[in-house]
Amino acid sequence: MKVLLSWSSGKDSAWALHVLRREGVDVAGLLTSINSDAGRVSMHGVRESVLHAQAAAAGVPLRTIPLPWPCSNEIYEAQLRTAVTEAVAAGFTHTAFGDLFLEDVRRYREDRLAGTGLTPLFPLWGRPTATLAREMIRGGLEARVACLDPRVCPRELIGARFDEALLDRLPEAVDPCGERGEFHTCVTAGPMFSSAIPVECGEVVERDGFVFGDLR
């Protein structure tokens, strides 16, 4: 088994790496989609420099999928097919995801990978998210809120540490892991990293209906 992990730069993919390693699984690559116009991780808005620091701290080679902005679903899927073909040619047998409970997302991934030679894995699937969030925090994971949906999350949480205090401040309707897209994080330390990544919170901007906090 040679595993390629879908890496968002956030806590769920980072914890998936930790769980897989704990189970003795060889994670031999990270795969991240990049907004090539902005030089940032798609959706999360994390700088490529921070992404590369994460890969170095994890000790896992990074592969990227460059995407234009705006990006149609057709372009995304074409780029994804190319990345999958290259991964299979490199000997990867499985792709792991940090998805937690959204059935439509899991089904989409399974459908796109069917017949490609890559078998999907979901190491965190079905875990109660309130329990999982606290397991991450108590397990030493450190992260900051890099992006949030202001329709459901208070704007002042941008840049906040992902900790018990943050969980206590989340509105009741918000999933503790932000699985419905309420917020996204950038991981800076944890048992999956050899060393912490120092970051500073910078400019806060709002675009396309989301609030982004720059992490340098």
PEJOKA-V367003 format. One record per pair of residues at least 6 apart in sequence whose ideal C-beta (glycine too) atoms are under 7 Angstrom apart, sorted by sequence separation. I is the first residue (numbers start at 0). J is the second residue. D is the distance in whole Angstrom. If there is no record, write none. Layout:
# PEJOKA-V367003
i: <I,I>
j: <J,J>
d: <D,D>
This chain:
# PEJOKA-V367003
i: <6,20,39,98,159,169,177,5,19,33,34,39,54,67,98,112,174,188,203,204,4,33,38,39,66,123,173,187,188,31,32,38,66,147,156,166,187,203,16,40,51,109,147,4,108,187,202,4,66,96,144,156,200,201,144,201,33,64,144,200,201,64,143,144,105,143,198,199,2,143,144,198,64,94,143,31,142,151,62,151,152,2,4,151,2,6,8,94,96,98,161,0,1,2,6,93,99,0,2,3,4,5,6,29,41,92,93,94,95,96,99,100,136,1,4,91,92,94,97,98,136,156,3,93,95,99,136,29,87,87,99,152,185,29,31,33,35,87,151,152,28,33,35,36,37,86,8,28,29,30,31,32,33,34,35,36,79,83,148,7,26,29,33,148,9,28,30,32,34,83,132,147,148,8,147,7,146,8,146,144,145,145,144,145,16,143,8,142,143,158,132,142,132,142,143,8,131,142,128,129,140,141,157,128,141,128,141,140,128,139,139,30,138,157,158,143,157,154,148,149,147,28,146,147,27,146,146,145,145,144,145,143,19,99,101,100,99,15,15,3,14,12,11,3,11,1,5,1,5,1,2,3,4,5,0,0,2,45,44,43,44,19,43,18,42,18,15,15,14,11,2,14,10,14,13,10,10,9,53,57,57,58,49,56,56,56,43,45,56,42,43,53,52,49,49,10,11,49,44,46,45,46,17,13,17,9,10,17,9,16,9,10,13,8,9,8,13>
j: <12,26,45,104,165,175,183,12,26,40,41,46,61,74,105,119,181,195,210,211,12,41,46,47,74,131,181,195,196,40,41,47,75,156,165,175,196,212,26,50,61,119,157,15,119,198,213,16,78,108,156,168,212,213,157,214,47,78,158,214,215,79,158,159,121,159,214,215,19,160,161,215,82,112,161,50,161,170,82,172,173,24,26,173,25,29,31,117,119,121,184,24,25,26,30,117,123,25,27,28,29,30,31,54,66,117,118,119,120,121,124,125,161,27,30,117,118,120,123,124,162,182,30,120,122,126,163,57,115,116,128,181,214,59,61,63,65,117,181,182,59,64,66,67,68,117,40,60,61,62,63,64,65,66,67,68,111,115,180,40,59,62,66,181,43,62,64,66,68,117,166,181,182,43,182,43,182,45,183,182,183,184,184,185,57,184,50,184,185,200,175,185,176,186,187,53,176,187,174,175,186,187,203,175,188,176,189,189,178,189,190,82,190,210,212,198,212,210,209,210,209,91,209,210,91,210,211,211,212,212,214,214,95,176,178,178,178,95,97,86,97,97,97,91,99,90,94,91,95,92,93,94,95,96,92,93,95,145,145,145,146,122,146,122,146,123,122,123,123,123,120,135,135,140,140,140,142,142,186,191,192,193,185,192,193,194,183,185,196,183,185,196,196,196,198,161,176,214,211,214,214,215,189,186,190,183,184,191,184,191,185,186,189,185,186,186,191>
d: <5,6,6,6,5,7,6,6,5,6,5,6,4,7,6,5,6,4,7,5,6,6,7,7,7,7,5,6,7,6,4,5,6,6,7,6,5,5,6,6,7,6,6,6,5,6,5,6,6,6,5,7,6,4,6,7,7,5,6,6,5,7,6,5,6,7,4,5,7,6,7,6,5,6,7,6,4,7,7,7,6,6,5,6,6,4,7,5,7,6,5,6,6,5,6,6,6,6,6,4,5,6,5,6,6,7,5,6,4,6,7,7,7,5,7,6,7,7,6,6,6,7,5,5,6,7,6,7,7,4,6,5,5,5,7,5,4,6,5,5,6,7,6,6,7,6,5,5,5,5,5,4,5,6,6,5,7,5,6,7,6,7,7,5,6,6,7,6,5,6,6,7,7,5,4,6,7,4,4,5,6,6,6,4,6,6,6,4,6,4,4,6,5,5,7,6,6,6,5,5,7,5,6,5,4,4,6,4,6,5,5,6,6,5,4,7,4,6,6,5,7,7,6,5,7,7,5,7,6,7,6,6,6,6,6,6,5,6,4,5,7,4,3,5,7,5,6,5,7,5,5,5,5,5,6,6,5,6,6,5,5,5,6,5,7,7,5,6,7,6,7,5,6,6,7,6,5,7,7,6,6,6,6,4,5,6,5,5,6,6,7,6,5,7,7,6,6,6,4,7,6,7,7,4,5,5,5,4,4,5,6,6,6,5,6,7,5>
